[in-house]
Amino acid sequence: MTPTAIHLATTNAAETVQDSQGRSLTIRRLTALDKLRLFKAAGPVLAQNPLWLGMATLACAVTDLDGVPVPPPVNEAQIEALVSKLGDPGIAAIAAALAPPAETPSLADHAGN
């Protein structure tokens, strides 16, 4: 397997998390094509609203909710329905799972260099 194939496989790997309500959420990071489709679904005004788009991006990362497949939304109403279904507990669990890992200090940082 090539390094690119390995990177793509790990980047798009699905992960299952649980929210505070005990729901099982299968999520994956959005690809460039997924983001492009999200912009199209959001429309020209909402695609420029970073707060709205951030929440929509988290919701669109869900591929399965409690064993039921979640199709990607194709319009604003479907995005809002998905955000509503996930609620604060679901969005928080997705955000925590997709957050970049905290940087660990290197040996040089500890040495004062």
Short mmCIF file of the C-alpha atoms (twelve columns), coordinates in Angstrom:
data_MODEL
# 
_entry.id   MODEL 
# 
loop_
_atom_site.group_PDB 
_atom_site.id 
_atom_site.type_symbol 
_atom_site.label_atom_id 
_atom_site.label_alt_id 
_atom_site.label_comp_id 
_atom_site.label_asym_id 
_atom_site.label_seq_id 
_atom_site.Cartn_x 
_atom_site.Cartn_y 
_atom_site.Cartn_z 
_atom_site.pdbx_PDB_model_num 
ATOM 1   C CA . MET A 1   0.000   0.000  0.000  1 
ATOM 2   C CA . THR A 2   1.347   3.429  -0.923 1 
ATOM 3   C CA . PRO A 3   1.827   6.170  1.671  1 
ATOM 4   C CA . THR A 4   -0.984  8.137  0.036  1 
ATOM 5   C CA . ALA A 5   -3.362  5.183  0.238  1 
ATOM 6   C CA . ILE A 6   -2.464  4.652  3.893  1 
ATOM 7   C CA . HIS A 7   -3.061  8.334  4.647  1 
ATOM 8   C CA . LEU A 8   -6.421  8.320  2.856  1 
ATOM 9   C CA . ALA A 9   -7.515  5.127  4.595  1 
ATOM 10  C CA . THR A 10  -6.714  6.495  8.053  1 
ATOM 11  C CA . THR A 11  -8.122  9.938  7.299  1 
ATOM 12  C CA . ASN A 12  -11.480 8.567  6.165  1 
ATOM 13  C CA . ALA A 13  -11.675 5.800  8.735  1 
ATOM 14  C CA . ALA A 14  -14.970 5.668  10.572 1 
ATOM 15  C CA . GLU A 15  -14.966 5.973  14.339 1 
ATOM 16  C CA . THR A 16  -17.788 5.238  16.765 1 
ATOM 17  C CA . VAL A 17  -18.371 7.499  19.759 1 
ATOM 18  C CA . GLN A 18  -21.099 7.749  22.366 1 
ATOM 19  C CA . ASP A 19  -22.767 10.956 23.401 1 
ATOM 20  C CA . SER A 20  -23.913 11.795 26.919 1 
ATOM 21  C CA . GLN A 21  -27.338 10.291 26.148 1 
ATOM 22  C CA . GLY A 22  -25.738 6.934  25.359 1 
ATOM 23  C CA . ARG A 23  -26.385 7.123  21.633 1 
ATOM 24  C CA . SER A 24  -23.838 5.478  19.354 1 
ATOM 25  C CA . LEU A 25  -22.591 7.811  16.605 1 
ATOM 26  C CA . THR A 26  -20.429 6.580  13.752 1 
ATOM 27  C CA . ILE A 27  -18.466 9.504  12.358 1 
ATOM 28  C CA . ARG A 28  -15.749 10.233 9.839  1 
ATOM 29  C CA . ARG A 29  -13.839 13.324 8.823  1 
ATOM 30  C CA . LEU A 30  -15.274 15.061 5.788  1 
ATOM 31  C CA . THR A 31  -13.297 14.846 2.561  1 
ATOM 32  C CA . ALA A 32  -12.830 17.798 0.231  1 
ATOM 33  C CA . LEU A 33  -15.717 16.500 -1.892 1 
ATOM 34  C CA . ASP A 34  -17.923 16.141 1.201  1 
ATOM 35  C CA . LYS A 35  -17.184 19.773 2.122  1 
ATOM 36  C CA . LEU A 36  -17.939 20.938 -1.409 1 
ATOM 37  C CA . ARG A 37  -21.297 19.154 -1.268 1 
ATOM 38  C CA . LEU A 38  -21.980 20.688 2.153  1 
ATOM 39  C CA . PHE A 39  -21.340 24.176 0.741  1 
ATOM 40  C CA . LYS A 40  -23.795 23.432 -2.067 1 
ATOM 41  C CA . ALA A 41  -26.423 22.127 0.380  1 
ATOM 42  C CA . ALA A 42  -25.963 25.150 2.665  1 
ATOM 43  C CA . GLY A 43  -26.381 27.644 -0.131 1 
ATOM 44  C CA . PRO A 44  -24.340 30.760 -0.850 1 
ATOM 45  C CA . VAL A 45  -25.325 32.736 2.252  1 
ATOM 46  C CA . LEU A 46  -24.973 30.043 4.921  1 
ATOM 47  C CA . ALA A 47  -21.769 28.687 3.354  1 
ATOM 48  C CA . GLN A 48  -20.181 32.021 4.334  1 
ATOM 49  C CA . ASN A 49  -21.423 31.874 7.946  1 
ATOM 50  C CA . PRO A 50  -18.564 30.203 9.865  1 
ATOM 51  C CA . LEU A 51  -20.578 29.443 13.014 1 
ATOM 52  C CA . TRP A 52  -23.448 27.831 11.122 1 
ATOM 53  C CA . LEU A 53  -21.076 25.991 8.809  1 
ATOM 54  C CA . GLY A 54  -19.009 24.687 11.739 1 
ATOM 55  C CA . MET A 55  -22.031 23.086 13.358 1 
ATOM 56  C CA . ALA A 56  -23.234 21.748 10.007 1 
ATOM 57  C CA . THR A 57  -19.801 20.228 9.363  1 
ATOM 58  C CA . LEU A 58  -19.901 18.385 12.682 1 
ATOM 59  C CA . ALA A 59  -23.400 17.073 11.981 1 
ATOM 60  C CA . CYS A 60  -22.457 15.976 8.459  1 
ATOM 61  C CA . ALA A 61  -19.632 13.859 9.870  1 
ATOM 62  C CA . VAL A 62  -22.245 11.403 11.192 1 
ATOM 63  C CA . THR A 63  -22.739 8.345  8.989  1 
ATOM 64  C CA . ASP A 64  -24.721 6.185  11.416 1 
ATOM 65  C CA . LEU A 65  -26.852 6.915  14.497 1 
ATOM 66  C CA . ASP A 66  -27.623 3.960  16.770 1 
ATOM 67  C CA . GLY A 67  -27.167 1.501  13.909 1 
ATOM 68  C CA . VAL A 68  -29.307 3.468  11.457 1 
ATOM 69  C CA . PRO A 69  -27.437 4.870  8.438  1 
ATOM 70  C CA . VAL A 70  -27.544 8.654  8.123  1 
ATOM 71  C CA . PRO A 71  -27.454 9.825  4.497  1 
ATOM 72  C CA . PRO A 72  -25.581 13.040 3.770  1 
ATOM 73  C CA . PRO A 73  -27.965 16.005 3.794  1 
ATOM 74  C CA . VAL A 74  -28.505 17.735 0.448  1 
ATOM 75  C CA . ASN A 75  -30.232 20.944 1.522  1 
ATOM 76  C CA . GLU A 76  -30.488 23.383 4.409  1 
ATOM 77  C CA . ALA A 77  -33.611 21.763 5.878  1 
ATOM 78  C CA . GLN A 78  -31.943 18.330 6.029  1 
ATOM 79  C CA . ILE A 79  -28.840 19.811 7.672  1 
ATOM 80  C CA . GLU A 80  -30.979 21.541 10.294 1 
ATOM 81  C CA . ALA A 81  -33.008 18.365 10.888 1 
ATOM 82  C CA . LEU A 82  -29.793 16.415 11.492 1 
ATOM 83  C CA . VAL A 83  -28.452 19.058 13.890 1 
ATOM 84  C CA . SER A 84  -31.792 18.991 15.700 1 
ATOM 85  C CA . LYS A 85  -31.733 15.197 15.964 1 
ATOM 86  C CA . LEU A 86  -28.171 15.204 17.342 1 
ATOM 87  C CA . GLY A 87  -28.785 18.071 19.744 1 
ATOM 88  C CA . ASP A 88  -26.112 19.490 22.018 1 
ATOM 89  C CA . PRO A 89  -25.025 16.056 23.348 1 
ATOM 90  C CA . GLY A 90  -24.419 14.639 19.874 1 
ATOM 91  C CA . ILE A 91  -22.658 17.727 18.541 1 
ATOM 92  C CA . ALA A 92  -20.429 17.867 21.639 1 
ATOM 93  C CA . ALA A 93  -19.438 14.206 21.266 1 
ATOM 94  C CA . ILE A 94  -18.606 14.683 17.587 1 
ATOM 95  C CA . ALA A 95  -16.599 17.833 18.276 1 
ATOM 96  C CA . ALA A 96  -14.586 16.074 20.985 1 
ATOM 97  C CA . ALA A 97  -13.865 13.109 18.734 1 
ATOM 98  C CA . LEU A 98  -12.810 15.223 15.763 1 
ATOM 99  C CA . ALA A 99  -10.777 17.753 17.750 1 
ATOM 100 C CA . PRO A 100 -7.115  17.788 16.783 1 
ATOM 101 C CA . PRO A 101 -4.935  15.948 19.284 1 
ATOM 102 C CA . ALA A 102 -3.293  18.124 21.894 1 
ATOM 103 C CA . GLU A 103 0.313   18.771 21.051 1 
ATOM 104 C CA . THR A 104 2.696   17.060 23.399 1 
ATOM 105 C CA . PRO A 105 5.793   19.035 24.338 1 
ATOM 106 C CA . SER A 106 8.943   17.787 22.711 1 
ATOM 107 C CA . LEU A 107 12.158  16.971 24.511 1 
ATOM 108 C CA . ALA A 108 13.612  20.248 23.246 1 
ATOM 109 C CA . ASP A 109 10.746  22.162 24.892 1 
ATOM 110 C CA . HIS A 110 11.608  20.573 28.240 1 
ATOM 111 C CA . ALA A 111 15.306  21.242 27.807 1 
ATOM 112 C CA . GLY A 112 14.737  24.958 27.370 1 
ATOM 113 C CA . ASN A 113 16.182  25.057 23.869 1 
# 
